Amino acid sequence: MSWSPPSPRIRKLIRRGAEIALTPRPEWLAELDAATLAGETRRPIADDPVLSAGIRRANRANLLHWAAANINAPGASVPAHESEVTRAIARDIVRRGLAEPALDSYRAGESVAVRVWTRIACSLTGDHDELAELLDVSLRSISEYVDRTVAAMSALMSAELTELTSGTHAERRETVTLLLDGAPMTRQRAEARLGYPLDATHTAAVVWTDTPEAELRQLDRAADLLAAAAGPAQLLSVMASDATRWVWLTGRPDTERVRAGLGRLPAVRVALGSPDPGVDGFRRSHLDALTTQRMLARLASAQRLASHDEVELVALLSQDLERADRFVKRTLGDLEHAPDDLTDAVRAFLAEQCNASRAAGRLFTHRNTLLRRLRRADRLLPRPPRRAPARRRRRAGDPALARLRRIARV
């Protein structure tokens, strides 16, 4: 550091504060994660479950590294944090072309760290002079530490970029990127570079892991599993990042066989696109797979295999999350927070195509009990019942059932 060492009293306060920071509160981490992933430039990172998980891991690793250093040597210079975690993030970020937004996230994280540390410092002493010296030393330390970490991360990214832009992997990745961007490349030239036929019907997949200690060879084994589950299919696998593979198959894999195979690959998750023919299908199926992956992340789902068919409706409804939330509240009203017995009754009723007898059987309850629960659910809905002609009312029977049928159609 370029300033005088702090006094023994200030070193003692710094150590005490660092001990607090070493076990950060969940709300501090949430604030840190939100800041580093916020903004339009960092949206591609925030939307990618692998990259966003990597940034969150880096946030914790960087915070704990600084805190541990200041417990061992309070007020001393803290070297940049370099580990396998940071190297893996550097590889992933460069392969997605997101180096600048990633480095910006460190600066955003610094502002949160300064606010959190200031609150800690103010809790350590009420003496104005002590607090002034404590903040002067520690805030300079944080700034210097972030500068060094950003410089180290930038160097890692530069080295990764050099490696990435040489060899056959770079050629495959470049060709796939051009195809996905709709560049005017002939099919024959693209096929020659990829070793994969583009005039087939394609099923794309995103194969990834968000487990930090995962054995990354499992990703390649999962790609082989998809190919085997698709029968006699050709396979194209591209390393999108250290923890992600983009996969295309000339066929549709048997999802039950894939699900069974994933039992032997516990760290791997798979998102499948819809089968689609030709070069345009190559692109569309991949976009479907990416949408499926992001939906799983957005919903914080633990599901390890999902297809676009399963999430398409939810994805369409949740493209604008604010409007989707308003739609849910406007449509369901108090039913959104109803007791489990009511929501279970409504779900079973809708799952059985609005057939009360089958829904009662699914829930192992009496039909009249189910009807009473549906009427209670109906009273929680915000919209008043619509008037219907007498013949329609007679055909519908119970008005609650008729109303819930309308909700089902919505």
N, C-alpha and C positions, 0 to 999 in steps of 0.2 A: 504494500500500500504506500501511497505517496504522502501519508500524514503520520503524525507521531502516534506511537502505541497508546492505547487508552490506559487510564489509571486502573489500579487494582480493583477499585470499587465498580468501575464501569465494566471491567472484564467479568466481574462476578454477576452483574446484572445481565450482560449479554448471554452468559452461560445459562442463567435461569430462564431467560426468554427463549433460548434455543431449545431447552428441554421441553418447554411448552409447545414450540413449533414442531418438535419431533413426533408428537402425537396430535396431528392437526384435527380440528373439529370437522365433522362432515360438511357443515355449512361453508367452511373456508374452502374446502376442496371443490364443493359445488360452484362457488363463486369463481374460483380459479378456472375450472373447466369451462364454465359459461363464457368467460372473457376470452379464453384462448380459441374458442370455436365460434365466436360470434362474428357477424359481418359478412357482406356479400363475397369478399375476396376469399374468405375461409369457408364458405358454404360447401364447396366440393369436398373439403376435408371433413366437415361436420356431418355431411350426408353419407360418407363412406364409413361403415362400421369398423373396418380394420384400421383405417387411418385415425379416426376419432378415438378409438381405444388406445392406439399408440400414443397419441398426444396426451391422453389422460394419464397413461403410465409414465410418460416423460415428466409431466407436471409433478407427480408424486416423487419420482426419483430425484428430480432437481431440488425440490423443497427439502427432502430428507438429507440430501448430500450437503446442502448449505448448513442446515441445522446441526448435523453431526460434526461438521468441521468446526463450528463455533462452540460446541460443547468441549471438543478436544483442545482448541486453541482460540479462545474468544478474542475477536477483533483482529485476528491474523488474516492474511490474504487467503482466499479460497480458490483453488484451481478449478478449471472447467470440469464439468461432470461428463465423463465419457465412459460408456459401458456398452454391452451388447444390445441393451434396450435402445440407446441413442443410435447405434449403428444400424439396427433393423429399421428404425423410423426413417433414417436418412435414405436407406435403400428404397423404402416404400414411397416416400415423398418424391424422390427424383423420378421413379418409374411412372408416376402420375403427372409429372411436369408441374408440381406445386411447391417448388422450393421457396419462392418469395413469400407466398401466404404463410407457409410453415414458420419461416423465420420471423415474420410479423407477429405470430402468435406468442413468441417468447417475450416480445415487448409488451404485448397486452397482458401476459401473465405477470410481468414485472410490476405493473401498476397495481394489480391486486395484491401481490406480495408486499408491496410497500404499505398499502392500507392496513393489511392484516398485522404486519409487524409493528406499525405505529400504534395500533390498538393494544398489542401485547406490551410494548414499551411503556405506554401510559399507565398500564396496570402494575408496573414494577416499581415505580417511584413517583412520589408527589413533589420531589425537589426539582425546581425549575432548571437549575444549573446541571444537575445530574441528567435530567431528561434531555436537555439540549446536547450534551456531549454524547449520550447514548445514541440518540438519533443521528447525529452527525457521523459517528463512526459506522454504525450498522447500515445506514442507508447508502453510504458510499460503498460499503462492502457488497451490498446487494447489487448495486449498479455495476460494479466491476465484475462481479461473478456472472451476471447475465451477459455482459459484453464478451467475456471469455467463452462462455458456453455457446453463444451465437457464432463466434468466430470458429470454434471447434466444429460446430454443426455444419457451418458453411464449407469447411475443409472436407468433412466427410462426404457431403453432397457432391462436391467437385470431383472427388476421387471416384465416387459411385457413377457419376455421369460419364467419366472417361471409360470406365469398365463397360457401362451399358451401351455405349455407342460403337462398340467393336464386337465382331463375331456374328454368328448366325442368329442368336437370340435377338440381337438388335434388328436384324433384317426382318424377322418374323413379326416382331412387335411393331415395327414401322409399317409393314404391309397391312397388318390388322387395323392399325390406327387410320391409315388411308382409306381402307374399305369402310370403316365405321363412320368416317367423316364424309363419305360419298365422293371421294376424289376420282377423277377420270382415269382409272387404271383398268386395262383390259382384264377380263376374267382369266384368260390363258396365262398372262404374266403373273397375276396374283397367285394362281394355282401353282405355278412353277416355283415361286418363292416360298409358298407355304407347305407344299407337298400335301395338299388337301383339296378335294373337289368342291367347287362352289355351285355347281348346277344341281346339287342334291337338295333334299329337304333337311334342314338343320334344326337341331335342338341345342341351344346354347345353355351353358351353366356357369355360375360363379361358384368356385370352390374356395373356401377361406377358413381361417381360424382366428378367433379373437382371444385365444389362450396364450399368455405370454411364454410359457415354458413348453409349448407344443413342439413335437418333433415334425419339422416341416416336410419331411419325406412323406408324411401321411397325405399331404395334398396331392402329390403325384400318384400315390396309390389310390386315392379317391377318384382321380381322373380315369385311371385304368378300370376301376370298378364301374364307373358310368358307361364306359365303352363295352365292357362285358355284359352289362345289364341291357344294352341296346341291341344285343345280338351281333350279327356280322356288320359292324359299323366302323367307319373310319373316324379317327380321333385327331383333333388339333388342340393342343394345350399351349397356352402362352403365359409366361410369368408376368402377371400384371404388377405384382409387388412381392416382397419377400414372403408374405403370408396370404397371398391370393393368386389363384390361377383362373384364367379365362379359358373356358373349354367349349368346343363345338363338336357335335357328333352328327354323322349322317344317319340318324335314326332316333327313335324315342326310347329312352331307357325305361325299364320296368321299375316303377318307384318302390314297390314292395321289396324287390331284390336289392335296390340301392339302400333302402332303409335298414334291411337286415345286415348288409355289408358295412354300413356306418357304425354298427355296434362294435366292430373291430378297429374303428378309427375314432376314438372318443373325442378328439379335439377338433374334428372337421365338421363344417356345416356346408350345405349345398342349396343353392337357389337355382331353379330350372326355369328357362324361358319356354314359350310355346313353340311347337314345331312350325317351321315356315320355309318355303322353297326359295332357291336362288340366292343371288347376291343380296337382294333387298331383304330376304328372309334371314340371311346370315346376320344382318344388322339388326333387324327388328327383334329376333329371338334374343340377341344379346341384351338389347335395351330392356326387354321383358325380364330377363334374369337379374339385371341390375335393379330394376324396380322392385322385384321380389326380395332381393337382399336388403334393400333400404327399408322396405316395409317391415321386415323382421326386426331390423334395428330400431325403427321408429316406435314399434309396438313393444319393444323390449322383450320379444318373444324368445323362449328357450328352444323353440322348435328347430331341429337340426336339418330337416329336409322340407322344402316347400316349393310348390310350383306356381307359376304365374296365374294359372286358372283359379287357384285357391284364393289369391289375394287381389285379383284384378278389380273387383267391385270396390273393395276397401281402398285400394290405391286411387281409383278415380274419385271417390268421395273425399279423400283426405289430401288431395293435391293442394287445396287451400285449407289449412288446418283451422284457421279462425272461423271460416264459413262453415266447415264441417261441424265444429263444436256448436255453433249457433243452430245448425240444422238439428243436431241431436237434442239439444235443449228444447227447441221449438216443437219437435215431434214427440218426444217422450215426456217432457215436463217432469213431474215428481216421480214418474216411473223409473227414471234414470237411477234414483237412489232408493228404490223400494226394497223391502226385505227379500231375502233369498227365495223364500217359498213362492213369492209372486213372480219374480223374474224367472225362476226355474219353470213355473207353469207356462209363462208366455213363450219361453224358448222352446219348450216341448211342443206347445200348440202350433207354433210356426214351423218347427221341424217336421211335424206330421201333417203338413199341408192343411192346417186349420181344421183338423179332424179331432174333436174333443175326446172321443172314445179311445183312439190310438194314443193320444197324448197322455190320457189317464193311465193307460197300460204302460207306457214308457216310464212314468213316474211311480208306478206301483201304488196308485191311489184310486179312490172312487171317482167316477165321472162327475158326480154332484160336487164333490170337494174341489175338483179342478174348475168347474164352472163358477163356484163361489170365488175362487182366487182370481179367475179371469175378470169377474165383475168388479172385484176390488181394484185390480190393475186398471181396468177401464176408467174407474173414477179418478185415477191419478193422471190420466192423459189430459193434456191441456185443451184439446179441441173438443167442442161440444159435438154430440152425435148429429150426423147429417140426416135430414128427413128423407125417407125413401118411400116410393109407392108401396101400397098395402101388399101387393103381390110379392115384392122384393122382401118386405119385412117378414111375411109369412115364410118365404123360402129360407131366409137367413135364420129364423128361429130366435135364439137369444140375441138381443141387440149388442151385448158385449162382444159376442163372437163375431158379429158382422163388423163391428168397429175394429176389432183386432185384425180381421181379414184385410181391412183397408190399410192398416198399418203395415201388414205383411207385404202388400203390393207396393207401398212406399219404399 
